[in-house]
Amino acid sequence: MPTFTVSCSVLVALLLTSAPHAAAAQPSAGMPQPPADLIVTNGRIYTADPARPLVDAFAVRGGRVVFTGSAREAKALAGPATTVVDANGRTVIPGMVDGHAHFSGLAQKLRSVDLVGTRSLDEVIARVVERARRTPKGAWIVGRGWDQNAWGHTAFPTHEALSAATPDHPVLLERVDGHAAYVNAAAMQRAGLTAATKDPSGGRIVRDTKGNPTGVLIDRASSLVERQVPPLSRQEMRAALRDAVARMHSLGLVGMHDAGASREQIELFADMAQQGELNLRVYVMIADDATALDHYFQMGPRSALYDGQLWVRAVKLYADGAMGSRGAALLEPYSDDPNNSGLLLSAPAHIEDVARRGLAAGFQVNTHAIGDRGNRVVLDAYEKALDARPTANHRFRVEHAQILHQDDIPRFAQLGVIPSMQASHQTSDMYWIGKRLGPTRLYGAYAWQSLLQTGVVIPNGSDFPVEEVNPLISFHASIARQDARDWPAGGWYPEQRMSREDALRSMTLWPAYAGFQEQLMGSITPGKYADFVVLDQDIMRIPADLVLRTRVLSTWLAGRLVYKTPH
């Protein structure tokens, strides 16, 4: 391999070195220390710090941890104004971070028709009709969350039933994965969508035998209708983002990696952070827009802006589509659609070009790839870019990395590329993924343990609003590979499960590493931000089937209470 390769041992060493550097902030013996602002004691505190993984107490000053250890030692740092939090024996973990999600997508979903969990097309239409009753005629109705795989069959719907039920409103309903849209006749009319409309590059209009659009648009074909939908105003989006933050806090999230934000959205995040409205650690991936990339590449990477609320130092590209809509690019055709091998949304040359430019500008490049062909295309493009511009510690990422050919699994560690994966996708997809792939390819599906054994780290997440926001869903999936009903018995391909320690790190320290933040966050370690969560159960010791019953009692950001469960 080329001399720039980041080996498995280097990755592990980089993670382990974060603790000793921060540990220097521990009070020195015999030296007087200013009183702490906050002391958390009488808890079972899992720090995610490899140097000291379990402690009884910690102390906070100026929004940062200054001590971890015994309750007796922590109380020595108390002063007249110190707030002491008695955890009453509860479990405390570092503030959780979603390693791949969509901030504005969640905000918009909270304002749209929620279709998650619908079990039939009739139920989807009923929810839309209910919204139509309180929506002015002619105004758009937008929803998200339908999944035809949950309806007892896998055929896409056609527009007729939706059109008949909502003749007075244009309707656009995003599939649960965001890689397909279902629209009615009024929406197609607004967009001028007819049999004569050509498929856009990277997209497909599903058609009947006469060539007429049926109402389902795959990947970039969705934009033909989406661009007709009036966006939320800036004030509406601002309020929706605040609601999204409150939702995240209630579930123990203190941060998230926003997988594809426009310049306008990034500027809104910055404005909210300046005004004290954000209260979240947002690691932004800039959406693949030539003008925006030129702007930010010229500006250079920016980290920990507004007291550690905003990072702008990464780019988000797309290689392929999704499995549920059969848009993920495969090396061989779909087992249940033998004339289809999926879609490449970006030319390999484009991924390589942006990767080269990112290396030159000091930006991380993160590319969505789900199918085995999509993943190989990305790894090949990254390798070419790194051959042209050898760079250590680049931390390029593949977002999702769901289906991998066995030959490509070791290439992540060999190239220093991080597989950013979402455990809840496995438990959502396991019911039907075998029909898509057949038995052989499943050995490279959601292959967490195979990847971990090569020495990489896996930042975990939910891809919300594709999946539910709750990070404990992904924790449970990581350790059990079972759904909320504990199916299947023993877990789906259980040899790929994570240990609980790795599952915790995948939601705390490993997202921090994947965002160049491990010196500032990701563990309860002296010198780092005092971001932590109090839980009502010990997720590191209770039976796996109880994890999803665990409640977040409180969430803290830089030592400030940002959420407390109502009693």
C-alpha positions as CSV (number, residue, x, y, z in Angstrom):
1,M,0.0,0.0,0.0
2,P,1.1,3.6,-0.4
3,T,3.2,5.2,2.3
4,F,0.3,7.5,3.4
5,T,-1.9,4.6,4.6
6,V,-3.3,5.0,8.1
7,S,-3.0,1.6,9.7
8,C,-5.4,-0.1,12.1
9,S,-2.9,0.5,14.9
10,V,-2.6,4.2,14.2
11,L,-6.4,4.6,14.3
12,V,-6.5,2.9,17.7
13,A,-3.6,4.9,19.0
14,L,-5.2,8.1,17.9
15,L,-8.3,7.2,20.0
16,L,-6.3,6.2,23.0
17,T,-4.1,9.3,23.0
18,S,-7.1,11.6,23.5
19,A,-7.5,10.5,27.2
20,P,-3.9,11.1,28.4
21,H,-3.8,14.6,26.9
22,A,-7.0,15.6,28.6
23,A,-6.1,13.9,31.8
24,A,-3.5,16.5,32.4
25,A,-6.4,18.7,33.5
26,Q,-7.0,16.6,36.7
27,P,-6.2,18.6,39.8
28,S,-2.6,18.1,41.0
29,A,-2.1,16.6,44.5
30,G,-1.7,19.3,47.2
31,M,-2.4,22.2,44.8
32,P,-5.4,24.4,45.8
33,Q,-8.2,24.3,43.1
34,P,-11.0,26.8,42.5
35,P,-14.3,25.4,43.5
36,A,-16.3,23.4,40.9
37,D,-19.4,24.8,39.4
38,L,-21.1,21.4,39.3
39,I,-20.4,18.0,40.9
40,V,-22.2,14.8,39.8
41,T,-21.9,12.1,42.4
42,N,-23.5,8.8,43.6
43,G,-23.8,7.5,40.0
44,R,-22.6,4.6,38.0
45,I,-20.7,6.7,35.5
46,Y,-19.5,5.2,32.2
47,T,-17.0,7.7,30.9
48,A,-16.2,6.1,27.5
49,D,-12.6,7.1,28.4
50,P,-10.3,4.1,27.9
51,A,-8.0,5.4,30.7
52,R,-10.7,5.3,33.3
53,P,-14.0,3.8,32.0
54,L,-16.0,3.7,35.2
55,V,-16.1,6.3,38.0
56,D,-18.3,7.3,40.9
57,A,-18.2,11.1,40.4
58,F,-16.9,14.0,38.3
59,A,-16.6,17.7,38.7
60,V,-17.2,20.5,36.2
61,R,-15.8,24.1,36.0
62,G,-16.4,26.6,33.2
63,G,-18.5,24.0,31.2
64,R,-15.7,21.4,31.2
65,V,-14.9,18.4,33.2
66,V,-12.0,19.0,35.7
67,F,-12.0,15.8,37.6
68,T,-13.2,12.2,37.4
69,G,-12.9,9.7,40.2
70,S,-14.3,9.0,43.6
71,A,-17.1,10.8,45.3
72,R,-14.9,11.7,48.2
73,E,-12.3,13.4,46.0
74,A,-14.9,15.2,43.9
75,K,-16.6,16.7,47.0
76,A,-13.2,18.2,47.9
77,L,-13.8,20.5,45.0
78,A,-17.1,21.8,46.3
79,G,-17.6,25.4,47.3
80,P,-20.4,27.6,48.6
81,A,-21.8,28.1,45.0
82,T,-21.2,24.6,43.7
83,T,-24.3,22.7,42.5
84,V,-24.2,19.1,43.6
85,V,-26.2,16.6,41.6
86,D,-27.0,13.3,43.4
87,A,-27.5,10.7,40.7
88,N,-29.2,8.4,43.2
89,G,-27.4,5.4,41.8
90,R,-28.6,6.0,38.3
91,T,-26.4,5.5,35.2
92,V,-24.6,8.4,33.6
93,I,-23.0,8.2,30.2
94,P,-21.4,10.9,27.9
95,G,-23.8,13.0,25.9
96,M,-24.7,10.9,22.8
97,V,-24.1,12.2,19.3
98,D,-25.8,11.0,16.1
99,G,-23.0,10.3,13.6
100,H,-25.2,10.7,10.6
101,A,-28.6,12.5,10.5
102,H,-30.4,15.4,8.8
103,F,-31.1,18.4,11.0
104,S,-33.4,20.3,8.6
105,G,-35.0,17.1,7.6
106,L,-36.1,16.4,11.2
107,A,-37.3,20.0,11.5
108,Q,-39.4,19.7,8.4
109,K,-40.7,16.3,9.4
110,L,-42.0,17.7,12.6
111,R,-44.1,20.1,10.4
112,S,-45.3,17.5,7.9
113,V,-47.5,14.4,7.8
114,D,-45.9,11.6,9.7
115,L,-46.2,8.4,7.7
116,V,-43.7,6.3,9.7
117,G,-45.3,3.0,10.8
118,T,-48.1,3.0,8.3
119,R,-49.1,-0.6,7.5
120,S,-51.0,0.0,4.2
121,L,-51.5,2.4,1.4
122,D,-55.0,3.1,2.8
123,E,-53.5,4.2,6.1
124,V,-51.1,6.5,4.2
125,I,-53.9,8.1,2.3
126,A,-56.1,8.4,5.5
127,R,-53.4,10.5,7.2
128,V,-53.0,12.7,4.1
129,V,-56.8,13.2,3.9
130,E,-56.9,14.2,7.6
131,R,-54.3,16.9,6.9
132,A,-56.1,18.0,3.8
133,R,-59.2,18.8,5.9
134,R,-57.3,21.6,7.6
135,T,-55.2,22.8,4.7
136,P,-56.5,25.5,2.3
137,K,-57.3,24.2,-1.2
138,G,-54.4,24.4,-3.6
139,A,-51.8,24.4,-0.8
140,W,-49.2,21.7,-0.8
141,I,-49.3,18.7,1.5
142,V,-45.9,17.2,2.3
143,G,-45.3,14.0,4.3
144,R,-42.6,11.5,4.9
145,G,-42.1,7.9,6.2
146,W,-44.0,5.5,3.9
147,D,-42.4,2.1,3.2
148,Q,-44.1,-0.3,0.8
149,N,-42.1,-3.1,2.3
150,A,-44.2,-2.8,5.4
151,W,-47.5,-3.2,3.5
152,G,-47.3,-6.9,2.9
153,H,-45.8,-6.6,-0.6
154,T,-43.0,-4.7,-2.2
155,A,-44.7,-3.1,-5.2
156,F,-44.6,0.7,-5.4
157,P,-48.0,2.4,-5.2
158,T,-49.6,4.2,-8.1
159,H,-51.1,7.7,-7.9
160,E,-54.8,6.9,-8.6
161,A,-56.0,6.3,-5.1
162,L,-54.1,9.2,-3.7
163,S,-55.3,11.5,-6.5
164,A,-58.9,10.5,-6.0
165,A,-58.7,11.2,-2.3
166,T,-56.9,14.5,-2.6
167,P,-58.0,16.2,-5.8
168,D,-57.7,19.8,-4.4
169,H,-54.2,19.6,-3.1
170,P,-50.8,18.8,-4.7
171,V,-49.3,16.0,-2.5
172,L,-45.6,14.9,-2.2
173,L,-44.8,12.1,0.2
174,E,-41.2,11.1,0.7
175,R,-40.3,7.4,1.2
176,V,-38.9,6.6,4.7
177,D,-35.3,6.6,3.3
178,G,-35.7,9.9,1.4
179,H,-34.7,8.2,-1.9
180,A,-38.2,8.1,-3.5
181,A,-41.3,10.2,-3.6
182,Y,-45.0,9.4,-4.1
183,V,-47.0,12.2,-5.7
184,N,-50.6,12.7,-6.8
185,A,-52.0,13.9,-10.1
186,A,-52.2,17.5,-8.9
187,A,-48.5,17.5,-8.0
188,M,-47.5,16.1,-11.3
189,Q,-49.6,18.7,-13.1
190,R,-47.9,21.5,-11.1
191,A,-44.5,20.1,-12.1
192,G,-45.5,19.5,-15.8
193,L,-44.7,15.8,-15.4
194,T,-45.9,13.8,-18.4
195,A,-45.0,10.7,-20.4
196,A,-42.7,13.0,-22.4
197,T,-40.6,14.0,-19.4
198,K,-37.2,12.4,-19.5
199,D,-35.5,10.7,-16.6
200,P,-32.9,13.0,-15.0
201,S,-29.4,11.8,-14.5
202,G,-29.3,9.7,-11.3
203,G,-33.0,9.3,-11.2
204,R,-35.9,7.3,-12.5
205,I,-39.6,8.1,-13.2
206,V,-41.6,4.9,-12.6
207,R,-43.9,4.5,-15.5
208,D,-46.8,2.2,-16.7
209,T,-46.8,0.2,-19.9
210,K,-47.7,3.3,-21.9
211,G,-44.9,5.4,-20.5
212,N,-47.1,7.5,-18.2
213,P,-45.7,8.4,-14.7
214,T,-47.3,6.2,-12.1
215,G,-46.6,8.7,-9.2
216,V,-43.4,7.3,-7.8
217,L,-40.1,9.1,-8.5
218,I,-36.7,7.5,-7.6
219,D,-33.8,9.5,-6.3
220,R,-33.1,12.6,-8.4
221,A,-36.3,12.3,-10.2
222,S,-38.0,13.5,-7.0
223,S,-36.6,16.9,-7.6
224,L,-38.8,17.4,-10.6
225,V,-41.7,17.9,-8.1
226,E,-39.9,18.9,-5.0
227,R,-38.7,22.2,-6.5
228,Q,-42.4,23.2,-6.9
229,V,-43.0,23.0,-3.1
230,P,-42.7,26.4,-1.4
231,P,-39.9,26.2,1.3
232,L,-40.6,27.1,4.9
233,S,-39.8,30.8,5.6
234,R,-36.6,31.5,7.6
235,Q,-38.6,32.2,10.8
236,E,-40.6,29.0,10.3
237,M,-37.5,27.0,9.8
238,R,-35.8,28.6,12.8
239,A,-38.8,27.6,15.0
240,A,-38.8,24.1,13.5
241,L,-35.1,23.7,14.2
242,R,-35.6,24.7,17.8
243,D,-38.3,22.0,18.1
244,A,-35.9,19.5,16.6
245,V,-33.2,20.4,19.1
246,A,-35.7,19.9,22.0
247,R,-36.6,16.5,20.6
248,M,-32.9,15.5,20.4
249,H,-32.3,16.7,24.0
250,S,-35.2,14.7,25.3
251,L,-33.6,11.5,23.9
252,G,-30.1,12.2,25.2
253,L,-28.5,13.7,22.1
254,V,-26.1,16.6,22.6
255,G,-24.8,16.7,19.1
256,M,-25.3,15.4,15.5
257,H,-23.4,15.2,12.2
258,D,-25.6,16.9,9.6
259,A,-25.2,14.8,6.5
260,G,-25.6,17.5,3.8
261,A,-26.5,21.1,4.5
262,S,-26.8,24.0,2.1
263,R,-25.0,27.2,2.6
264,E,-28.3,28.9,3.5
265,Q,-28.9,26.2,6.2
266,I,-25.4,26.5,7.6
267,E,-25.7,30.3,7.9
268,L,-29.0,29.8,9.7
269,F,-27.3,27.4,12.2
270,A,-24.5,29.9,12.7
271,D,-27.0,32.7,13.4
272,M,-28.9,30.6,15.9
273,A,-25.7,29.7,17.6
274,Q,-24.7,33.3,17.9
275,Q,-28.1,34.2,19.3
276,G,-28.0,31.3,21.9
277,E,-30.8,29.4,20.2
278,L,-28.9,26.3,19.0
279,N,-27.7,24.6,22.2
280,L,-26.4,21.7,20.1
281,R,-23.0,20.5,18.8
282,V,-23.5,20.4,15.0
283,Y,-20.8,18.9,12.8
284,V,-21.8,20.0,9.3
285,M,-21.2,18.2,6.0
286,I,-21.6,20.7,3.2
287,A,-24.0,19.5,0.5
288,D,-22.6,18.8,-3.0
289,D,-23.1,22.2,-4.6
290,A,-20.3,23.7,-6.7
291,T,-20.9,27.3,-5.5
292,A,-21.1,26.3,-1.9
293,L,-18.0,24.1,-2.1
294,D,-16.0,26.9,-3.7
295,H,-17.1,29.3,-0.9
296,Y,-16.2,27.0,2.0
297,F,-13.0,25.6,0.4
298,Q,-11.7,29.2,0.0
299,M,-12.7,30.0,3.6
300,G,-11.0,26.9,5.0
301,P,-12.1,24.5,7.7
302,R,-13.7,25.9,10.8
303,S,-14.0,24.1,14.1
304,A,-15.8,24.6,17.4
305,L,-17.4,27.9,16.5
306,Y,-19.6,29.7,19.0
307,D,-18.2,27.9,22.0
308,G,-18.2,24.5,20.4
309,Q,-21.6,24.6,18.7
310,L,-20.7,24.4,15.0
311,W,-18.0,22.7,12.8
312,V,-17.8,23.4,9.1
313,R,-15.0,21.2,7.7
314,A,-16.6,18.3,5.8
315,V,-18.4,17.6,2.5
316,K,-21.3,15.2,1.7
317,L,-21.4,13.4,-1.7
318,Y,-23.7,10.7,-3.0
319,A,-22.6,7.6,-4.8
320,D,-25.8,5.7,-5.1
321,G,-29.4,5.4,-3.9
322,A,-31.1,3.2,-1.2
323,M,-31.9,-0.5,-0.9
324,G,-35.6,0.0,-0.2
325,S,-36.2,1.8,-3.5
326,R,-33.7,-0.5,-5.3
327,G,-31.5,2.5,-6.1
328,A,-28.4,1.2,-4.3
329,A,-25.7,0.4,-6.8
330,L,-24.9,-3.4,-6.8
331,L,-22.1,-5.3,-8.5
332,E,-24.7,-7.9,-9.6
333,P,-28.4,-7.3,-10.2
334,Y,-31.0,-7.4,-7.5
335,S,-32.2,-10.9,-6.7
336,D,-35.8,-9.7,-6.8
337,D,-35.3,-7.4,-9.9
338,P,-32.9,-9.1,-12.2
339,N,-32.9,-6.3,-14.8
340,N,-31.8,-3.7,-12.2
341,S,-28.4,-3.1,-10.6
342,G,-29.3,0.3,-9.0
343,L,-28.2,3.8,-9.7
344,L,-25.0,5.8,-9.5
345,L,-25.9,9.3,-8.5
346,S,-22.4,10.7,-9.0
347,A,-19.8,9.9,-11.6
348,P,-16.7,8.3,-10.0
349,A,-14.6,11.1,-11.5
350,H,-16.7,13.7,-9.6
351,I,-16.1,11.9,-6.3
352,E,-12.4,11.7,-7.0
353,D,-12.2,15.4,-8.0
354,V,-14.0,16.6,-4.9
355,A,-11.8,14.3,-2.8
356,R,-8.7,15.8,-4.3
357,R,-10.0,19.3,-3.7
358,G,-11.0,18.4,-0.2
359,L,-7.5,17.1,0.6
360,A,-6.0,20.3,-0.7
361,A,-8.4,22.6,1.3
362,G,-8.2,20.5,4.5
363,F,-11.7,19.2,4.3
364,Q,-13.0,15.8,5.2
365,V,-15.0,14.1,2.3
366,N,-17.9,11.8,3.3
367,T,-19.8,9.9,0.6
368,H,-23.1,8.1,0.8
369,A,-22.7,4.6,-0.4
370,I,-25.1,1.7,0.3
371,G,-24.7,-1.0,-2.4
372,D,-21.5,-3.0,-2.9
373,R,-20.8,-1.3,-6.2
374,G,-21.5,2.1,-4.7
375,N,-19.0,1.4,-1.9
376,R,-16.3,0.1,-4.3
377,V,-16.7,3.2,-6.5
378,V,-16.1,5.4,-3.5
379,L,-13.1,3.5,-2.1
380,D,-11.6,3.5,-5.6
381,A,-12.1,7.2,-6.0
382,Y,-10.7,7.9,-2.5
383,E,-7.7,5.8,-3.3
384,K,-6.9,7.6,-6.5
385,A,-7.3,11.0,-4.7
386,L,-4.9,9.9,-1.9
387,D,-2.4,8.5,-4.4
388,A,-2.4,11.9,-6.1
389,R,-2.2,13.8,-2.8
390,P,-0.9,11.6,0.1
391,T,-2.4,12.8,3.3
392,A,-2.2,11.5,6.9
393,N,-5.2,11.6,9.2
394,H,-7.6,12.7,6.5
395,R,-10.5,10.7,8.1
396,F,-12.5,10.4,4.9
397,R,-15.8,8.6,5.5
398,V,-18.2,6.3,3.7
399,E,-21.7,7.1,4.9
400,H,-23.8,3.9,5.5
401,A,-21.4,1.3,4.0
402,Q,-24.4,-1.1,4.3
403,I,-23.5,-3.8,1.7
404,L,-19.9,-4.6,1.2
405,H,-18.1,-7.1,-1.0
406,Q,-15.7,-9.2,1.1
407,D,-12.7,-7.9,-0.8
408,D,-13.6,-4.3,0.2
409,I,-14.0,-4.8,3.9
410,P,-10.2,-4.6,4.7
411,R,-9.8,-1.6,2.4
412,F,-11.4,0.8,4.9
413,A,-8.5,0.3,7.4
414,Q,-5.9,0.2,4.6
415,L,-7.0,3.6,3.3
416,G,-7.8,5.2,6.7
417,V,-11.4,5.5,5.7
418,I,-14.1,5.5,8.4
419,P,-17.3,3.5,7.8
420,S,-20.1,5.7,9.3
421,M,-23.0,3.3,9.9
422,Q,-26.5,3.3,11.4
423,A,-27.3,0.2,13.3
424,S,-31.1,0.9,13.2
425,H,-31.0,0.4,9.4
426,Q,-30.1,-3.2,9.9
427,T,-33.2,-3.9,12.1
428,S,-35.4,-2.0,9.7
429,D,-34.1,-3.8,6.6
430,M,-33.6,-7.3,7.9
431,Y,-37.2,-8.4,7.1
432,W,-36.8,-8.0,3.3
433,I,-33.1,-7.5,2.5
434,G,-32.6,-11.2,1.8
435,K,-35.1,-10.9,-1.1
436,R,-33.1,-8.0,-2.5
437,L,-29.6,-9.6,-2.2
438,G,-30.0,-13.4,-2.0
439,P,-28.1,-15.4,0.7
440,T,-24.5,-14.9,-0.3
441,R,-24.3,-11.1,-0.3
442,L,-25.9,-11.0,3.2
443,Y,-22.5,-11.9,4.7
444,G,-21.3,-8.4,3.8
445,A,-24.5,-6.7,4.9
446,Y,-24.3,-4.4,8.0
447,A,-21.0,-6.2,8.8
448,W,-20.0,-4.3,11.9
449,Q,-17.9,-6.9,13.6
450,S,-16.0,-7.8,10.3
451,L,-15.1,-4.1,10.0
452,L,-14.2,-3.6,13.7
453,Q,-11.8,-6.6,13.5
454,T,-9.8,-4.7,10.8
455,G,-9.2,-1.9,13.4
456,V,-11.5,0.8,12.2
457,V,-14.0,2.7,14.3
458,I,-17.7,2.9,13.5
459,P,-19.5,6.1,14.3
460,N,-23.2,5.1,14.9
461,G,-26.3,7.1,14.1
462,S,-29.9,6.9,13.0
463,D,-30.0,8.9,9.7
464,F,-33.1,10.6,11.2
465,P,-35.7,11.4,9.9
466,V,-35.2,8.1,8.0
467,E,-35.2,6.3,11.3
468,E,-36.5,7.4,14.7
469,V,-34.4,9.9,16.6
470,N,-33.9,7.8,19.7
471,P,-30.2,6.7,19.8
472,L,-30.9,3.8,22.2
473,I,-32.6,2.1,19.2
474,S,-29.2,1.9,17.5
475,F,-27.5,0.9,20.8
476,H,-30.0,-2.0,21.1
477,A,-29.6,-3.0,17.4
478,S,-25.8,-2.9,17.8
479,I,-25.7,-5.3,20.7
480,A,-28.7,-7.5,19.8
481,R,-29.4,-7.2,16.1
482,Q,-33.0,-7.7,17.0
483,D,-36.1,-5.5,16.6
484,A,-38.2,-4.1,19.5
485,R,-40.1,-7.4,19.7
486,D,-36.8,-9.3,20.2
487,W,-37.0,-10.9,16.7
488,P,-35.2,-12.9,15.5
489,A,-34.3,-15.1,18.4
490,G,-30.6,-14.9,18.9
491,G,-30.2,-12.0,16.5
492,W,-29.9,-11.5,12.8
493,Y,-26.4,-12.8,11.8
494,P,-25.5,-12.4,15.5
495,E,-21.7,-12.8,14.8
496,Q,-21.8,-9.2,13.6
497,R,-23.0,-7.8,16.9
498,M,-21.0,-5.2,18.8
499,S,-19.9,-5.4,22.4
500,R,-21.7,-3.0,24.8
501,E,-18.5,-1.1,25.2
502,D,-18.1,-0.6,21.5
503,A,-21.8,0.2,21.1
504,L,-21.4,3.0,23.7
505,R,-18.2,4.3,22.1
506,S,-20.0,4.2,18.7
507,M,-22.4,6.8,20.0
508,T,-20.0,9.0,22.0
509,L,-16.2,8.8,21.4
510,W,-16.2,7.4,17.9
511,P,-18.5,10.1,16.4
512,A,-16.2,12.6,18.1
513,Y,-13.2,11.0,16.4
514,A,-15.0,10.9,13.0
515,G,-15.5,14.7,13.4
516,F,-12.0,15.6,14.6
517,Q,-13.6,16.4,18.0
518,E,-12.1,13.8,20.2
519,Q,-10.0,16.3,22.2
520,L,-13.1,18.3,23.1
521,M,-16.0,15.8,23.5
522,G,-17.0,12.1,23.3
523,S,-16.1,11.0,26.8
524,I,-16.4,12.2,30.4
525,T,-12.7,13.2,30.6
526,P,-11.0,16.1,32.3
527,G,-10.5,18.9,29.8
528,K,-13.5,18.0,27.6
529,Y,-17.0,19.6,27.5
530,A,-19.2,18.4,30.3
531,D,-21.8,16.8,28.1
532,F,-23.6,13.9,29.8
533,V,-26.9,12.1,30.1
534,V,-28.6,10.5,33.1
535,L,-30.5,7.3,32.4
536,D,-33.0,5.4,34.6
537,Q,-31.5,2.0,33.7
538,D,-27.9,0.7,33.3
539,I,-27.8,-0.1,29.6
540,M,-24.3,-1.6,30.1
541,R,-25.7,-4.4,32.3
542,I,-29.5,-4.9,31.9
543,P,-30.8,-7.6,29.6
544,A,-30.8,-6.4,26.0
545,D,-34.6,-6.7,25.8
546,L,-34.9,-4.0,28.4
547,V,-32.7,-1.4,26.7
548,L,-35.6,0.1,24.7
549,R,-37.5,0.7,27.9
550,T,-34.8,2.9,29.2
551,R,-35.7,6.6,29.7
552,V,-33.5,9.7,29.6
553,L,-33.9,11.5,33.0
554,S,-31.8,14.5,32.1
555,T,-29.4,15.8,29.4
556,W,-26.6,18.3,30.1
557,L,-24.6,20.4,27.7
558,A,-21.4,22.0,29.0
559,G,-22.6,21.4,32.5
560,R,-26.0,23.1,31.8
561,L,-29.3,21.2,32.2
562,V,-31.0,21.3,28.7
563,Y,-33.6,18.6,29.4
564,K,-35.3,17.1,32.4
565,T,-37.9,14.4,32.2
566,P,-41.3,15.6,33.4
567,H,-42.5,13.7,36.6
